[in-house]
Amino acid sequence: AIHRGKSQVGQESVSRPEKAKKHQRQDAVAQEGEETEAEEPGKGKEESVQAASPEPAEALSQEAIGRLAAGSVIDTSAMTAADIGRLFYSQEIPEEVFSRMDGVSYQENENIIPEDLRYLRLLHVGFDGQTHIGELIVNSRISAEILAIFRELYAKAYPIEKMLLIDEYQADDSLSMADNNSSAFNYRVIAGTERLSKHSLGMDVDINPK
């Protein structure tokens, strides 16, 4: 199940490119057949100063984007709908990702093994209006459905503040929720009980839980 705050989110699909401006630094001196005048004493060359901005999409390959950490902001202005669609994908949990989970959100158990889970990379619109990279761990049985839902949420510019693995919060559900982090898999029991949560099987996703 996918929960948006207290509400349920239905399944949807499709993606949308987002517009953003690319900033470039240009320095030029015009010469029209006349000799350049000497620089006045104490006057240096004019410098162009830019504020920090998302990495230009055309400067990043899909592989390069795949290496960016979850939470990174990217510029999708030069991407086609197909380019954006390729940034929503599911795979078996990579070794480097499992090393973050092992002994944290994933505990040795008899109910689920890492091969039953999938690592999802996707895009979401942050509360700042920019495109962010997100990541989730879900059960392999629902991975395609979850990707379709998040592609539609992205197409509709539905704002999601954060989407990081709960291991960034030491698998502490309270800390993750307090930070309004959207997450899925976490091998744990339901608070106040001895029953396993659906999150333990990667079958539950919380969106903007705060």
C-alpha positions in Angstrom: 0.0 0.0 0.0 1.0 3.6 -0.6 0.0 6.2 1.9 0.1 10.0 1.3 0.0 11.4 4.8 -3.2 9.7 6.0 -4.7 9.1 2.5 -4.3 6.3 -0.1 -2.7 7.1 -3.5 -4.1 5.3 -6.6 -2.0 3.7 -9.4 -1.0 6.0 -12.3 1.7 6.3 -15.0 3.5 8.6 -17.5 6.2 11.3 -17.1 6.9 14.9 -17.8 10.0 17.0 -18.6 10.5 20.0 -16.4 11.6 23.4 -17.7 14.6 25.2 -16.2 17.1 27.7 -17.4 20.8 26.8 -18.1 23.2 29.4 -16.8 26.5 29.9 -18.6 29.5 32.2 -17.9 30.5 34.3 -20.9 33.3 36.8 -21.1 33.9 38.7 -24.3 35.6 41.9 -25.4 34.2 43.5 -28.6 36.7 44.8 -31.2 35.6 46.6 -34.3 38.8 47.5 -36.1 40.0 49.8 -33.3 42.8 49.2 -30.9 41.7 48.2 -27.4 42.1 50.9 -24.9 44.4 50.4 -21.9 42.7 49.3 -18.7 42.3 52.1 -16.2 44.5 51.8 -13.0 42.7 50.0 -10.2 40.0 48.6 -12.4 40.0 44.8 -12.8 38.2 42.7 -15.3 34.5 42.2 -14.7 33.7 38.8 -13.2 30.5 36.9 -13.7 29.2 35.4 -10.5 26.5 32.7 -10.4 24.4 31.2 -7.7 24.5 27.5 -7.2 22.2 25.8 -9.6 21.2 22.2 -10.6 23.7 20.3 -12.8 22.7 20.9 -16.5 20.9 17.9 -17.9 22.9 17.8 -21.1 26.1 17.6 -19.2 25.0 14.4 -17.5 24.6 11.0 -19.0 22.1 8.5 -17.5 25.0 6.6 -16.1 26.4 9.8 -14.5 22.9 10.6 -13.0 22.9 7.1 -11.6 26.0 7.8 -9.7 24.5 10.9 -8.0 23.4 10.5 -4.4 19.7 10.4 -3.7 18.5 13.9 -2.8 20.6 15.5 -5.6 18.9 18.1 -7.7 19.1 17.8 -11.5 18.1 20.0 -14.4 15.8 18.1 -16.8 15.2 21.0 -19.3 17.1 19.3 -22.1 15.6 15.9 -21.5 12.9 14.3 -23.6 10.0 12.4 -21.9 11.8 9.1 -22.9 15.0 10.4 -21.2 13.1 11.1 -18.0 11.3 7.8 -18.2 14.6 5.9 -18.2 15.5 7.5 -14.8 12.6 5.6 -13.2 14.0 2.0 -12.8 14.1 -1.0 -10.6 17.0 -3.4 -10.0 18.2 -6.0 -7.6 19.8 -4.4 -4.6 23.3 -3.3 -5.6 26.1 -4.4 -3.2 27.0 -0.9 -2.2 23.3 -0.2 -1.3 23.0 -3.4 0.7 26.1 -2.5 2.6 24.1 0.6 3.9 21.2 -1.6 4.8 22.8 -4.7 6.3 22.3 -4.7 10.1 20.3 -1.5 9.9 17.0 -1.6 8.0 17.7 -5.2 7.0 18.1 -7.8 9.7 18.8 -11.5 9.2 15.3 -13.1 9.3 13.2 -16.0 8.1 10.5 -13.9 6.4 12.3 -12.1 3.6 15.7 -12.2 1.8 17.4 -9.5 -0.1 16.6 -11.2 -3.4 12.9 -10.6 -2.7 13.5 -6.9 -2.6 14.2 -4.3 -5.3 16.1 -1.0 -5.3 14.2 1.8 -7.1 15.7 5.0 -8.4 13.2 7.7 -9.5 12.6 11.4 -9.7 10.3 13.6 -7.7 9.5 17.2 -7.4 10.7 18.6 -4.1 9.0 21.2 -2.0 11.5 23.7 -3.6 9.9 23.0 -7.0 13.0 21.4 -8.4 13.6 17.8 -9.6 15.3 15.6 -7.1 16.6 12.0 -7.3 14.8 9.6 -5.0 15.4 6.0 -3.8 13.2 3.3 -2.3 13.5 -0.4 -1.4 10.3 -2.3 -2.1 9.1 -5.9 -2.6 9.8 -7.2 -6.1 6.1 -8.1 -6.4 5.1 -4.4 -6.4 8.2 -2.7 -7.9 6.6 -2.1 -11.3 3.4 -0.7 -9.8 5.3 1.6 -7.5 7.4 3.0 -10.4 4.2 3.7 -12.4 2.7 5.5 -9.5 5.7 7.7 -8.9 6.1 8.5 -12.6 2.5 9.8 -12.6 3.1 11.8 -9.4 6.2 13.3 -11.0 4.2 14.1 -14.2 1.6 15.9 -12.1 4.4 17.8 -10.2 3.1 16.4 -6.9 5.6 17.7 -4.2 7.5 15.1 -2.1 9.9 16.6 0.3 12.5 13.8 0.6 12.9 10.2 -0.5 15.9 8.6 1.1 16.5 5.1 2.4 15.5 4.9 6.1 19.1 3.8 6.8 20.0 7.5 6.6 18.0 7.7 9.8 19.5 4.6 11.4 16.3 2.8 10.5 14.5 4.8 13.1 11.0 5.3 11.8 10.2 8.2 14.1 13.3 10.2 13.0 12.5 9.5 9.3 8.9 10.6 9.7 9.8 13.7 11.7 12.0 14.7 8.8 9.1 14.1 6.4 11.0 11.5 4.6 9.1 9.2 2.2 10.3 5.6 2.6 9.3 1.9 2.2 11.2 -1.1 3.4 12.3 -1.3 7.1 12.4 -4.6 8.9 10.5 -3.8 12.1 7.5 -4.6 14.2 4.4 -2.4 14.4 4.9 0.0 17.3 3.5 -1.4 20.6 3.1 -4.9 19.2 5.1 -7.9 18.3 3.6 -8.1 14.8 5.7 -7.4 11.7 4.9 -4.2 9.9 4.1 -4.4 6.1 7.2 -2.3 5.8 9.2 -5.4 6.9 8.2 -7.0 3.6 8.6 -3.9 1.5 4.9 -3.8 0.8 4.1 -0.4 2.3 5.2 3.1 1.2 4.7 6.3 3.2 4.7 9.6 1.3 5.3 12.9 3.2 4.4 11.1 6.5 4.9 14.2 8.7 
